[in-house]
């Protein structure tokens, strides 16, 4: 298969496919004339990577997940540990964003937004950072204060469910995470998460 056909089937730009080849995530064959010769296995790997990237996994995480996917002697605990680590980072980011939203909402609520020069938003921005790294808002006319971020719920142990085991996995191994990455394509029209190292 040509790179154009593979890009269409995997749902990835050709530039991203070349990047994944350059960093060793895929290794397509080369024809005598130097052109790439992609196999069905390459398409499956690229679809796996596209799904993992759409879930926010880093390139290093994708490399580890891909290695586990190809290792039929893997332990599902290794997969779950990696996924739980990523889930924890997502929940920490959500908590951070909720804190920022609460602080900004309090500043906006405190500002009258009229012709007067007094502005609690500017006053709040002029204050030193609070212990959590956010702006400590000044009390507005309504005594508004930043809402405290809600505590993120603990990671669920149901990510890898026994009923999601695949017959091709070792006995007792749970395939919920890896099978979802290999069988579910990104939603149509979805834009994959970008990072500075990924040209997609």
Helices and strands as residue ranges (DSSP letters): H 3-10, H 14-22, E 29-30, E 36-37, H 40-54, H 59-70, H 76-110, H 120-126, G 162-164, H 176-183
